[in-house]
């Protein structure tokens, strides 16, 4: 193999390696920023407690529609927040896992209109079960109230955020 070709192949491999490292670093940075934002918003802006709650931080769940880094970021942010302001062990574990599932499903949604829906459905069920286990809250009524709060957070706050992010997608999330 000619030396020039060999050098070009080595340079090409090095560029690919640098790009992978840059992608991993960007992914970790995005996940960390999202986790911090979610935790800070949850802790700083109380969203109520019990059946009636609107967590402003839930608007961030739409980020999973734009970047896969939001999935672990939202999970870690929720886990952190639930340790500080959650309703006990059930909320810390089950609530955080519900956010993980909702974020994953949000990332799989085919349209921006459906993207805020998974957290509404998942949290309506999960939070109602958590409250049933923790404080013996009535299951169906609690599901309704939690769904209402999630609708406000995810569609009322999250959807306008989504529109803004779509306009600035390439600048904020790189090439998609």
Steps between C-alpha positions, in 0.01 A plus 500: 500500500645841405610714797270790400193277501598347833541847654159610368337187647664566837387863493148388408492254790626769738227742385235231554639436849491873581142526374391208720666661803337835419160328465539320835609822672208693353257223600627498860495880519142518368386228741666674795351841413152351460534310829607816681221709345234244589622464859536875558158580351334228707666608823479877443142515370278277711226350287259410773468169669262211521238464229518854365845583370657676206875453483639774277800274440274253319498742206859386440383149414453619141879524472509125435328574169812696396792317655555150640717657772178624660399144591772439761503872584132510592531176697797625703339841551179340624690259723697787653191716547298214649771435756459859623127567451343164423235311688727228636669193363217408262522842338879494480507161328168465315464869418848515351444181300171644373689806377756276331226308317313818408819659364582190296149494349510875435814446295314241291196718424443556128379861529535808715130484582539160667840561662361647826250214541712219653579690823131583539392136476797338679496745791121489537529127563834490686442796732150377581643161595777665704242712686279194550795312654626799702189671632216274383369761253203391284653356184269616218439849636873544554571385143265770372655778708856396415411478129356851518817635662714320243289639215561850632875439540564301183262666254447840664869561571685225311334545162587873468854406605498236227399756236784728610750214497391385154578845360848484656558125473821493299661772711407337832528130422750492214423316180204271535 
